[in-house]
Amino acid sequence: MGYHGVFEHERRNGQEFVVDVRMHLQPGVLEAAAATDRIADAVDYSHVATQVLAAITGEPLNLIETLADRIATSVLADPRISCVDITVHKPQAPLAMVFTDVTVSVCRHQEHR
């Protein structure tokens, strides 16, 4: 549940947001984790999920584009991640027509952090 949107009622009432995160790891990270089978050698996706949740439930924003960028920046704080694809879904966006979902996707690379 987040309170993002350009309309006052979106910020007051909130709505559901769903986020897809696709991480591309730096060379060797996956191989090291696979070889040791230890969470300490892998990117802990429960930590990533906590970061995503903090962005969704945090400071209200007008645009889901800004939310997607904020999430990408927080995920890329881990230098083991070379690139991240973030898709923010806003299934209850206030549109005057029938739809199933509104999404915005961003792709960010470590060197653009």
Backbone torsions as a table, in degrees:
resi	resn	phi	psi	omega
1	MET	NA	124.6	177.9
2	GLY	-131.3	169.4	-175.5
3	TYR	-124.1	46.3	-176.5
4	HIS	-102.6	144.4	176.5
5	GLY	152.2	163.6	-179.0
6	VAL	-85.5	-15.4	-178.8
7	PHE	-96.9	145.2	-178.2
8	GLU	-58.5	-40.4	-177.8
9	HIS	-66.3	-28.0	176.7
10	GLU	-68.2	-39.3	-179.6
11	ARG	-74.7	-30.3	-179.7
12	ARG	-79.6	-48.5	-172.7
13	ASN	-90.7	-26.5	-177.4
14	GLY	73.6	171.6	178.2
15	GLN	-164.3	168.5	-178.6
16	GLU	-78.7	138.6	171.8
17	PHE	-125.4	143.2	176.6
18	VAL	-125.0	137.0	-177.4
19	VAL	-126.0	130.9	171.6
20	ASP	-100.8	133.4	179.0
21	VAL	-123.8	123.8	175.7
22	ARG	-121.1	115.2	-177.5
23	MET	-104.1	135.8	173.9
24	HIS	-109.9	123.9	-173.1
25	LEU	-92.1	152.9	175.4
26	GLN	-61.8	152.6	178.7
27	PRO	-55.0	134.7	176.4
28	GLY	93.5	-21.1	-177.1
29	VAL	-66.7	-49.3	179.7
30	LEU	-62.7	-43.0	-178.3
31	GLU	-63.1	-40.9	179.3
32	ALA	-64.2	-45.1	179.5
33	ALA	-64.9	-40.9	179.5
34	ALA	-65.4	-35.7	-178.8
35	ALA	-70.9	-37.9	-176.8
36	THR	-94.3	-23.6	-176.9
37	ASP	58.3	34.7	180.0
38	ARG	-116.9	134.9	178.9
39	ILE	-61.0	-28.8	179.7
40	ALA	-63.7	-23.2	-179.7
41	ASP	-96.9	1.4	-178.0
42	ALA	-115.0	167.3	170.0
43	VAL	-80.0	120.0	-176.6
44	ASP	-78.2	104.2	-175.8
45	TYR	-71.4	-15.9	172.7
46	SER	-69.3	-33.3	175.1
47	HIS	-67.8	-41.7	177.4
48	VAL	-62.0	-43.6	179.0
49	ALA	-61.3	-37.6	177.1
50	THR	-64.2	-39.2	177.3
51	GLN	-64.4	-42.8	178.9
52	VAL	-62.6	-46.0	179.0
53	LEU	-60.8	-40.6	178.8
54	ALA	-62.3	-38.4	178.5
55	ALA	-68.5	-41.4	-179.6
56	ILE	-66.3	-43.2	-175.9
57	THR	-89.1	-2.8	-177.3
58	GLY	-82.3	-153.5	-176.7
59	GLU	-49.9	126.4	178.5
60	PRO	-62.0	140.5	179.4
61	LEU	-123.7	157.8	176.9
62	ASN	-75.4	-43.2	-168.8
63	LEU	-115.3	142.7	174.5
64	ILE	-72.6	-18.5	172.8
65	GLU	-61.5	-42.9	178.8
66	THR	-67.0	-40.3	177.8
67	LEU	-62.1	-45.0	179.1
68	ALA	-61.5	-42.4	179.4
69	ASP	-65.7	-40.8	178.7
70	ARG	-62.5	-42.1	178.8
71	ILE	-64.9	-45.4	179.8
72	ALA	-58.7	-43.6	179.7
73	THR	-61.7	-41.8	-179.1
74	SER	-68.5	-38.2	179.0
75	VAL	-67.0	-39.3	-179.1
76	LEU	-73.4	-1.9	174.1
77	ALA	-64.2	-21.2	175.2
78	ASP	-85.0	112.3	-175.5
79	PRO	-66.2	-12.0	177.6
80	ARG	-75.2	-12.3	179.5
81	ILE	-98.1	119.0	-177.2
82	SER	-86.2	-30.0	-176.1
83	CYS	-154.8	148.7	177.4
84	VAL	-138.0	138.4	172.5
85	ASP	-109.3	123.8	-179.9
86	ILE	-118.7	130.2	171.5
87	THR	-122.2	122.9	176.5
88	VAL	-102.3	124.6	177.7
89	HIS	-101.9	134.7	176.0
90	LYS	-126.8	79.5	-171.6
91	PRO	-68.3	-18.4	179.1
92	GLN	-109.5	29.9	179.3
93	ALA	-55.5	141.9	-176.7
94	PRO	-79.3	82.5	178.1
95	LEU	-114.1	152.5	-176.3
96	ALA	-86.7	7.8	179.8
97	MET	-129.0	168.3	-180.0
98	VAL	-77.2	133.8	178.3
99	PHE	-155.9	164.9	177.9
100	THR	-104.4	-25.0	-175.8
101	ASP	-168.8	150.6	170.1
102	VAL	-121.8	130.8	-179.2
103	THR	-133.1	154.3	169.3
104	VAL	-131.9	132.6	179.1
105	SER	-120.1	141.7	174.2
106	VAL	-131.1	149.2	173.4
107	CYS	-122.2	122.7	-179.5
108	ARG	-125.9	141.9	-179.8
109	HIS	-110.5	152.2	-179.0
110	GLN	-52.9	-41.4	-176.5
111	GLU	-70.2	-11.9	178.2
112	HIS	-100.7	8.8	-178.7
113	ARG	-65.2	NA	NA
